[in-house]
Amino acid sequence: MDAMKSLFTVIFALCMSPVVWAETAISAREVQKAVEQFVLAQVESELPEDARPVVDVRWQGDLAFAADGAPKIRVRRTSSRPLRGPSVMRVGIDVSGQTQRKMSVTADVRIWRPVVVASHMIKRGEEMALVGCELAERDVTQVRGAYFSDIHSLEGMQARRTLSIGDIITDGHVEKIPVVRRGDAIRLVARAGRMSMSAGGEAMQDGGIGDRIRVKNSDSGKVVYGHVLEDGAIQVGL
């Protein structure tokens, strides 16, 4: 009888004891690394060879779960928009096939590239080929307009406005050097097959090679549009 009582006491004690689960932990660095690797894999295939992506994952704090097993970190995008600037990733933590945690993690994605910048102050109207420009690596993530990665692509351009030292030069900062200026007497040419005609005219606005500008036919007084040629003539339609 005493033996049965002792056995019952042991079984009762075991049933009343709290269940102790093994604990699985994931460090903040592991979360950051998983998100960083995912983002880099997404953006590197979209970038030119000279671009350098930098990812800053904004997550702090270690995670612990009352579950036994090797943790697996899943990362996915929350939208199809380009990964530029602060971008939210959806992260899931699985242990033994069971999802233990879901959270949103922000990754700040920056793209650095060698681009043409002003090496000293450039005044409005200065010819770009005659002033100081240089290649320097800059963060182009938020740059508006098309920037230049080749100094020679600025040949035949002038500054549209004053630029400060270090400014990234974009297509909004430059314009073609005018071959024709407003009020200039110009020659209008029109071609159709082997037939060619010409007449005198007046430029109604400035224009560089290839620009489409308004011109006035001196004989008829009619205002038409034409394209500036290398020799300063304006090609118009018949």
C-alpha positions as a printed NumPy array, in Angstrom:
array([[   0.   ,    0.   ,    0.   ],
       [   2.817,    2.36 ,    0.903],
       [   4.55 ,    1.526,   -2.407],
       [   1.423,    2.388,   -4.407],
       [   1.075,    5.65 ,   -2.508],
       [   4.686,    6.584,   -3.261],
       [   4.235,    5.786,   -6.979],
       [   1.083,    7.936,   -7.118],
       [   2.954,   10.807,   -5.476],
       [   5.757,   10.64 ,   -8.074],
       [   3.32 ,   10.547,  -11.015],
       [   1.347,   13.467,   -9.579],
       [   4.526,   15.504,   -9.12 ],
       [   5.591,   14.856,  -12.719],
       [   2.201,   15.902,  -14.065],
       [   2.229,   19.117,  -12.078],
       [   5.776,   20.074,  -13.104],
       [   5.991,   22.804,  -15.83 ],
       [   7.025,   21.666,  -19.309],
       [  10.447,   23.051,  -20.203],
       [  10.947,   23.814,  -23.909],
       [  14.323,   24.25 ,  -25.558],
       [  14.953,   27.852,  -26.562],
       [  16.021,   28.909,  -30.068],
       [  17.659,   32.316,  -30.51 ],
       [  18.419,   34.488,  -33.536],
       [  20.705,   37.48 ,  -33.234],
       [  19.958,   40.896,  -34.703],
       [  23.01 ,   40.482,  -36.924],
       [  21.579,   37.271,  -38.429],
       [  18.357,   39.095,  -39.332],
       [  20.309,   42.012,  -40.806],
       [  22.545,   39.705,  -42.846],
       [  19.606,   37.712,  -44.252],
       [  17.8  ,   40.877,  -45.367],
       [  20.998,   42.418,  -46.762],
       [  21.824,   39.313,  -48.829],
       [  18.267,   39.147,  -50.174],
       [  18.246,   42.819,  -51.217],
       [  21.691,   42.636,  -52.841],
       [  20.619,   39.596,  -54.868],
       [  17.556,   41.539,  -56.036],
       [  19.315,   44.756,  -57.107],
       [  22.745,   43.683,  -58.369],
       [  21.377,   42.157,  -61.58 ],
       [  19.623,   45.457,  -62.393],
       [  22.687,   47.691,  -62.014],
       [  25.551,   48.593,  -64.374],
       [  28.944,   47.094,  -63.579],
       [  30.358,   50.29 ,  -62.079],
       [  27.484,   50.695,  -59.603],
       [  27.952,   49.791,  -55.938],
       [  24.843,   49.055,  -53.851],
       [  24.964,   49.702,  -50.104],
       [  22.253,   48.259,  -47.845],
       [  21.616,   49.47 ,  -44.293],
       [  19.153,   47.148,  -42.523],
       [  17.275,   48.888,  -39.734],
       [  16.712,   46.116,  -37.219],
       [  17.899,   45.861,  -33.626],
       [  17.375,   43.283,  -30.917],
       [  17.854,   39.53 ,  -30.703],
       [  14.921,   37.119,  -30.962],
       [  14.209,   34.042,  -28.81 ],
       [  11.586,   31.331,  -29.311],
       [  10.392,   28.52 ,  -27.044],
       [  10.906,   25.947,  -29.767],
       [  13.536,   23.372,  -30.549],
       [  15.206,   23.232,  -33.962],
       [  17.295,   25.153,  -36.467],
       [  15.707,   28.516,  -37.336],
       [  15.116,   29.569,  -40.938],
       [  14.791,   33.219,  -41.981],
       [  12.532,   34.005,  -44.95 ],
       [  12.62 ,   37.392,  -46.693],
       [  10.343,   38.737,  -49.413],
       [   9.485,   42.063,  -50.998],
       [   6.274,   43.853,  -50.107],
       [   5.939,   45.611,  -53.48 ],
       [   7.27 ,   45.496,  -57.029],
       [   8.653,   49.037,  -56.972],
       [  12.434,   49.421,  -57.417],
       [  14.447,   48.865,  -54.248],
       [  15.776,   52.387,  -53.775],
       [  15.962,   54.317,  -50.524],
       [  14.014,   53.024,  -47.48 ],
       [  12.291,   49.797,  -48.585],
       [  10.159,   47.53 ,  -46.388],
       [  10.837,   43.775,  -46.421],
       [   8.593,   41.106,  -44.928],
       [  10.556,   38.677,  -42.749],
       [   9.385,   35.344,  -41.34 ],
       [  11.159,   33.122,  -38.793],
       [  10.462,   29.381,  -39.031],
       [  11.556,   26.71 ,  -36.548],
       [  10.947,   23.039,  -37.385],
       [   8.546,   24.057,  -40.14 ],
       [   6.436,   26.258,  -37.874],
       [   6.316,   30.049,  -38.261],
       [   7.367,   31.599,  -34.966],
       [   7.486,   35.262,  -35.924],
       [   6.531,   37.623,  -38.758],
       [   7.786,   41.187,  -38.925],
       [   8.472,   44.113,  -41.224],
       [  12.088,   45.195,  -41.59 ],
       [  13.257,   48.355,  -43.365],
       [  16.324,   48.232,  -45.613],
       [  17.765,   51.548,  -46.795],
       [  19.151,   50.842,  -50.275],
       [  21.701,   53.289,  -51.696],
       [  23.327,   53.15 ,  -55.134],
       [  26.807,   54.634,  -55.592],
       [  28.33 ,   55.268,  -59.03 ],
       [  31.241,   57.183,  -60.575],
       [  29.576,   60.261,  -62.08 ],
       [  30.669,   63.602,  -63.497],
       [  30.781,   66.344,  -60.859],
       [  31.903,   69.964,  -60.875],
       [  35.481,   70.276,  -59.605],
       [  35.013,   74.019,  -59.088],
       [  32.254,   76.595,  -59.48 ],
       [  30.854,   76.672,  -63.013],
       [  29.031,   79.807,  -64.079],
       [  25.927,   79.857,  -66.214],
       [  26.801,   79.869,  -69.913],
       [  30.314,   78.448,  -69.474],
       [  31.307,   75.77 ,  -71.952],
       [  31.556,   72.476,  -70.087],
       [  34.558,   71.224,  -72.072],
       [  36.585,   74.241,  -70.92 ],
       [  35.835,   74.068,  -67.19 ],
       [  36.754,   71.664,  -64.416],
       [  34.76 ,   68.448,  -64.368],
       [  35.861,   65.164,  -62.854],
       [  34.61 ,   61.664,  -62.141],
       [  33.804,   60.91 ,  -58.507],
       [  31.768,   58.237,  -56.747],
       [  28.502,   59.653,  -55.446],
       [  25.206,   58.41 ,  -54.03 ],
       [  22.86 ,   58.671,  -57.039],
       [  19.814,   57.068,  -55.396],
       [  17.781,   60.267,  -55.247],
       [  19.351,   62.168,  -58.153],
       [  16.716,   63.741,  -60.361],
       [  17.308,   63.655,  -64.084],
       [  19.909,   61.751,  -66.074],
       [  23.459,   62.075,  -64.774],
       [  26.659,   61.646,  -66.787],
       [  29.231,   58.886,  -66.321],
       [  31.532,   60.067,  -69.137],
       [  33.101,   63.537,  -69.204],
       [  33.329,   63.452,  -73.015],
       [  29.534,   63.287,  -73.25 ],
       [  29.499,   66.95 ,  -72.144],
       [  31.315,   68.15 ,  -75.258],
       [  29.295,   70.806,  -77.05 ],
       [  27.386,   71.627,  -73.85 ],
       [  27.254,   74.71 ,  -71.663],
       [  26.037,   75.263,  -68.111],
       [  22.358,   76.143,  -67.916],
       [  22.809,   77.499,  -64.387],
       [  25.612,   78.074,  -61.896],
       [  26.998,   74.879,  -60.354],
       [  28.843,   74.579,  -57.043],
       [  31.892,   72.44 ,  -56.287],
       [  30.913,   68.78 ,  -55.998],
       [  27.506,   69.116,  -57.669],
       [  26.475,   66.07 ,  -59.688],
       [  25.953,   67.275,  -63.258],
       [  22.666,   66.14 ,  -64.799],
       [  20.916,   66.822,  -68.084],
       [  18.936,   69.519,  -66.3  ],
       [  22.136,   71.462,  -65.574],
       [  23.419,   71.672,  -69.147],
       [  22.227,   72.569,  -72.618],
       [  23.673,   72.484,  -76.103],
       [  25.843,   75.446,  -77.031],
       [  23.706,   77.52 ,  -79.422],
       [  24.82 ,   77.427,  -83.04 ],
       [  22.001,   79.811,  -83.845],
       [  20.748,   82.61 ,  -81.621],
       [  17.433,   84.405,  -81.59 ],
       [  17.384,   87.171,  -84.193],
       [  20.164,   85.664,  -86.322],
       [  19.731,   85.717,  -90.079],
       [  19.735,   82.078,  -91.125],
       [  19.328,   79.925,  -94.221],
       [  16.297,   77.685,  -94.497],
       [  16.753,   74.468,  -96.457],
       [  14.174,   71.91 ,  -97.519],
       [  14.934,   68.596,  -99.18 ],
       [  12.771,   65.948, -100.799],
       [  14.676,   63.21 , -102.586],
       [  17.07 ,   64.885, -105.024],
       [  15.226,   68.181, -104.886],
       [  16.553,   70.901, -102.588],
       [  15.276,   74.428, -101.926],
       [  16.618,   77.248,  -99.785],
       [  15.423,   80.618,  -98.563],
       [  16.427,   83.324,  -96.139],
       [  14.985,   83.406,  -92.663],
       [  15.284,   84.58 ,  -89.075],
       [  15.791,   82.476,  -85.942],
       [  13.023,   83.017,  -83.397],
       [  14.922,   81.25 ,  -80.592],
       [  18.361,   79.886,  -79.671],
       [  19.273,   76.391,  -80.798],
       [  22.152,   73.922,  -80.752],
       [  22.922,   71.242,  -83.326],
       [  19.921,   68.942,  -83.668],
       [  17.542,   71.204,  -81.732],
       [  14.079,   71.916,  -83.101],
       [  13.447,   75.67 ,  -83.094],
       [  11.012,   78.222,  -84.48 ],
       [  12.14 ,   80.192,  -87.547],
       [  10.499,   82.77 ,  -89.798],
       [  10.652,   82.686,  -93.576],
       [  11.791,   86.161,  -94.655],
       [   9.9  ,   85.985,  -97.968],
       [   6.514,   84.775,  -96.716],
       [   6.692,   85.873,  -93.088],
       [   5.463,   82.407,  -92.102],
       [   6.773,   80.933,  -88.821],
       [   7.673,   77.237,  -88.991],
       [   9.744,   74.714,  -87.06 ],
       [  13.053,   73.305,  -88.237],
       [  16.132,   71.437,  -87.004],
       [  19.525,   73.101,  -86.59 ],
       [  22.235,   71.627,  -88.83 ],
       [  25.979,   71.643,  -88.126],
       [  26.6  ,   74.53 ,  -90.526],
       [  23.936,   76.68 ,  -88.838],
       [  21.305,   76.194,  -91.538],
       [  17.797,   75.164,  -90.521],
       [  16.201,   72.168,  -92.183],
       [  12.448,   72.573,  -92.6  ],
       [   9.756,   70.516,  -94.252],
       [   8.418,   71.284,  -97.694]])
